[in-house]
Amino acid sequence: MKVKRVSEKYLHKVVDKIKFSEFVKSLLVDGDGEQNWRCCQLTFIDRGSAYKHVSVFHLDLVKGYSDETVHSKVVKREDCDSCLESIEITDFETKPVVSHTCTCDGAFVVLLYYYYTNLLGETHNVERWQRQVCTEFKLIGKIRIADEGINGTVEGCDCSTEKYIQAMLNYRLFSNMLRTDFKKSTGNGCCFDDLKVGIHSELCTLGITPQELKPAVGNHLSPEEFHQKLREKEELSGTGASKEPLLLDCRNFYESKIGYFDGAVKPDLRKFSYFTEYVDKNQELFNNREILTYCTGGIRCERASAYVKQATNCSNVFQLKGGIHKYLEQYPDSELYKGKLFVFDNRYGISIGDSDRPAVSNCFFCPAPCDKYELCSTAGCCQLVLICEHCRESGITTCCDTCAQNAKLNQVCKQCRCTVTRERATTESL
């Protein structure tokens, strides 16, 4: 019998896999006849979610896994009031990021931010630095880098996201950023599948190069100023004034479906890159009016408001600084905003503040109120669909009849009825 020699490197890989499997197994708890995995004060109902959580947040502990004492360190974390002082973050450009050990109570935070600045010739350096910082701080999410700046959404524990903010503010190219540029919301540890950092031609895809269309300057309204504008618009709406300000939602249709400012025009757009077509087709709608634009966090309005100003005869074009996110931080109970805020992560919709906002949208297949998006179950389809619990229990899990048929035939969806029948940019009726 011929014995195959195994390299030491291969043996290390096998040992690492066994350690990982044993570590996840140590998180297993039984309750009411069901198996759950418990870690960081979170409960995972399937092994895949537990594997993902450990791979993102606890690989350092897996490497040193030998007995149950490691498990106790993960499940019973100590308070992290002093952890911010344990690491002094100075210059991440020349010094490696120090090893980060989280000791917080397991509360997860999602950061949303963007910053327009000249990164020409620096994008690859910023990309490497972001990967290093996010890996060291155990952050997951999506970060877009372009010559015109950076746009990111990352998730991690409370202390690691705080250190990430400090690192950004200390970085030479982002030193003019403010803490208020970062929007915070409650995470769940699984808002993203992994970390993606990439270099792109635009921070948000409009289809016009940054050289051809730069962000608008000097037209930002604080949440307080925007709120006052909405009140003034509300007073004018019943007077029959011919030049009432136009409140314009710069997001996609599936975003505004579950939440919007009352009285806003909500373009039926599937992609932000169709926004320019919408403006060009609706010149009469914009005709010499004051424009109030808003989006999720403010970044799309930077270019959308600039294009409106360039392509129409509107001179007073304003945007909500920090987007709906910052507005709801300031006015969490405002009746001027209806529904939830759509976000581009696995949560899809969030309520900012203590109260859960009532649904303003309905199930795709019945009149029941519903604001919880899920992906169409047909392989290859990326459509988000609102299906109430009753319809789901009856077996409806697809976005349209085309996808339902594909699912029955076990076929991959290339393009379903939802996309085929939707016009790129509609003309508003005046």
N, C-alpha and C positions, 0 to 999 in steps of 0.2 A: 504493500500500500504506500502510495506516494504522499508524503506529508507536505502541504503547502506552507511555506514560511510566511508569517504575518509580520508586517513592519510595526515598529513601535508607535508610529504615527497613527496607524489604523487602530491599534489597540486603544490608544488614547481616545479616539473617536467613539469606539464602542463603549468605553467606560463612561464618557460624557453623556452618551445617550441613556445608559442605565441610570446614571445619577439623576438626569432630568426626569426620567420616568418615575423613579423612586420618590423624587421630591414632590412631583404632582400627586402621586399616590398618597403621600403623607398628608395632603390637604383634604383628603376625602372624608366626608362625614355622612352618616346615615340618619335619616329622619323620615318618619311616616312612610316607611317602605320605599323611599326614593333616595337615590344617591346624589349628593351635592358636593361641590368643592368649595371650601371656605378659605379666604385669604384677604388680608388688608380690610377686614370688616365687610367684605363683599362676598356674595354667594353666587356661584356659577352652576347652572343646571346641566351643562354638558361639558364633557372633557375637553372639547376643542377650545372653548372659551377660557377654561382654566390653563390650558397649554399656552394660549396666546398671552394671557396675563403674566404668567411666569417668565415667558421668553422675553417680554418687554421690560418687566420691572425687577426680576429677581435672578438674572443669570449669574450675578456675582455671588449670590448665596448658593446657587446650584453648584458652582465650581468648588465651593468649600463644603458641600453637603457630606456629612458623615454620620450624624445622629439627629435625634429629635430636638436638640437644642437649637439647631438652625431653624426648624419649623416654628419654634416658639418665638424666634426673633421676627418672623414674618407676620404671624397671626396677631401677636401681642406687641404692637409697636409702642414705643414710648412717645411722650409729648415732644413736639418739635419747636418749642418756643425759642430755644437757643441755637437751633441748627443753622440759622442764617448767619450767625456770627462765627460758626466753625470754619467757614471757607471765605477767604478774602479774594474777591474777584478783581483783578487789576487789568492786565493787558492780555487778552486772549489771542492777540495776533502773533505775539512772540513767545508766549509761555503756553505749555500744554495745559489743558483743563485738568484740574486736580480730580482725584477719584472722589466721586460723590456717593455718599451713603445716606439714604433717606431714613429718617426716624420719625416721620410725622404720623398722624392718626388715620391715614388712608383716605382722606378727603381729596377727590380728584377735581381738577380745575382745567377748563379749556380757555386758552388765550387766542384772541383774534386781533390781528393788527396788520397795518400796511404802512409803508413809508416811501414816498417818492424822493429820490436823490440820484445823483449821477454816479453810477457804478461801472461806467465804461472802462474796460480793462481790468476790472476787479471782480467780475462775476464768478470766476472759477475759484478765486481765493475765498470769497464769501460762501460759496457752496461747500467747500471743504470744511470751513470753520463751522458752518451750521450743522453739518453732519457730526462733527466732533462734539460740539456742545450738546446737541440733542441726544447723542448716544450716551455721553457721560451723565447727563441729567435724566436719562431714561424717559425721554419724551417721544411721543408718537404724533403723527399728523402730516400736514402737507405744507410745503414751503416753495413758493415760486420766486425765482430771482431773475431779474432782467437788467439791461443797461439803465433802465429808468427807476429801479428801486427793488423793494422786497415786499412780499405779501405772504402772510403765514397764518396758519391755525394749528396749534399744538396742544396736546393734552399730557398732563402729568400730575403728580401729587402737588399739594399746596406749596411745599417748600421748594421743590424743583422748578416749578413755574415761576416762583418769585426770583430764584437765582437766574433763570433764563432772562427775565426782564432786566436784572442787574447787568448781566453779560451784554445784552443788546445796548444798553445805555452807556456802557463802558467801551464799546467797540468804536474805533476811530470814525468809521463811515456812518455810524448811526448815533453819534454823540449829541445831535440836535433833537433827537426824539424825546418825547415826554412820557411820563408814566401814564398819563391819560390817553396816550395813543393805543394802549393795550386794553381790550375789552375782555372782561372775565365772565364766565358762566359755569354752572355746576356740571362736572363731567361724571362719567360712570366707570372709567377705566378701560372702556372698549369703544370709545367714540370713533377710533380709527383702527384699521387692521394692522398698520405698520407705519414706518416713517418714509416719506417721499420728499426728496429735495431735488429740484430740477432747475435748469436754466432755460428760459423761454424768451421769445421775442417781445411779448407784452405781459404785463402783470395781470391784466384781465383782457381776454381776447375780444377786441372790437373789430379787428380786421384793418386797422389803420395804424401805421407805424408811429412810434413815439415822436419821430422827427416831423411827421406830417401833422400830428395833433398832440399838443402838450396839454397836461391837466390845467383846468381853469384855475386862475389865481385870484384870491381876494373875494370870493363869493360864498364863503362858508358861513353858515348860521349855527350858533350853539343850540343845544336842545331847548334852552330857555327862549331864545330868539325865534326858533322854529315853532315852538309852542304858541308864542304870541301871534305869529303869522297865521297859524291854523285858526286861532280864535277870531282874528280879523276876517279871514276868509269865511268863517262860519256866519259872521254877522252880515257879510255882503251877499251870501247865497240867497237870502230871502228878499233882497231889495230889487232884484232884476238888473243889477249893474252889468253893463255890457263887457267890462274888462275885469271880470273876477279873476284872481290869480289861478293859474293852472297847476294843480298838485299832481305831479307825475311820478309814478312808480317805475323805477328803472330796472326792476328785476324780471325774472321769467314768470310765465303764467302759473306754474305749479307752486311758486313761492308765494305770490300774492293771493292764491286761492285759499290758503289757510290763515292769512293775516295781512292786514293793510290799514292805512290811514283812511278814515271815513271821508268820502267825497273825492278820492283820488281816481285819476284815470289809470287803468291797469292794462297796459298793452298785452295782447295775446301772443307773446313771444316765447319760443322754445329755447332760443339761445340769445345771449347778450350780443353776439356778433350780428344779429338781425336788427339791432336798435337803429342803426343809421338808415336802413330801408324804411323803418317805421316813421322816423322823423321826416324823411324826404317825401313820403306818401301822405303826410298829414300836415302840410304847411298851413292850411287854413285853421287847423286846431291851435297852432302855436301863434298865429298872426298877431305880432306886436303885443303879446301878453307878458305879464310877470310870471316867471316859471319857478316853482318850488319842487326840486327833485329830492328823492330819497332812495336808499337801498339798504342792504343788510348792515354793512359796517362802514360805508362811505366810499370805498374804492371805485366802484363802478360809476358813481356820480361824478367823480373827478373828471373822467373822460366824457361821460354822457352830457354833462352840463357844458363842457367845452365844445362838443359837437353841436348841441342845440344853438349855442351862441354863434357858431361859425356858419351853420346851415340855414338859419332862420333870421327874421328881422327882430328877434327878441334881444333886448339889451340887458334887461334885469333877470338874470338867470342865477338862482341860488340853489345851494345844496345843504342838506342836513349833515353837519360835521359829526363824524362817528356813527352815522347811520341810525337805523331803528334801534340797534343794540344800545347805543349811548342814550338815546331818547328814553327808552324804557328803564334804563338804570336811574334816570332822573325822575321819570314820571311812570312808575310801575303800575299805577292804578288808573292811568289816563283813559277816559272813555273815548278819546279821539282816535286811539288805535284799537282795532278790533282783531281778536283771534291771537294766534301764536306767531312766533318768529321762525321762519324757515332757516335752517342752518345746513351747511354742506358737510355733514358727517353722519354717523350712524344713528344720531338722535332724530334728525330731520326737522323736528319742530320743538321749540322750547318756550317756556314762559319765564320771563325775567321778573323777579320779585317773589313775594310769598304766596300770592294768589294764583290759581290756575285759571287762565282765561277760557271762557266758554267757546266752543267750536263755532266757526262762521261758515264752515264748509260741510258738504254732505257726502255720504257714501256714493261711489260711482254708480251703484246698481240699485239703490233705494233712497228714500228721502231722509234716512236716519242721519243725525249730526255725526260727523267723523272728521278728525284732523290728524289721524295717525297714518303717516305714509309707510308703505312697505314696497319692496321691489316686486314687480311682476314675476310669478314663479316659473314662467317659460324660459328655458335655456336660451341665452343670447339676447333676451329683451332687457333693456335697462330702464324701462319706464317705471316711474313711481306711481303708485295707485292707492287711492283711499277706499278701503273696503271695511265696512263695519263688522263687528264681531258676529252678528247674526248671519250675514252673507258669507263670511268666512267659514262658519260652522256648517253652512249648507253646501260648501265645496267650491265656492268662487275664490280663486286665487290669482287670476290673470287680469290684464288690463283691458282686453277686448276679445271679440269672438275669434279673430285671427289667431291670437296667442292661445286661446282655449283649444282651437283645433290643432295647432302645432303641438301643444302639450299632449293631446290625445294620441297623436301620431308619433310622439317622441322625436319631433323635428326641432332643429335650432332656428330660432326666429332671426331673420335678417332685417326685416323692416315690417312693422305691424301697422294696423289701420290707424292707430293713434298718431303716427308720424306722417303717413302717406296723405291723410286727409287734412292735416293742419297747414294753413297758409303761413308762409314765412313772416309776413308783416301785413296786418290788416289795416283798413281805412276806417277811422272812427266816424260814426254818424254825429253830426253837429246838431 
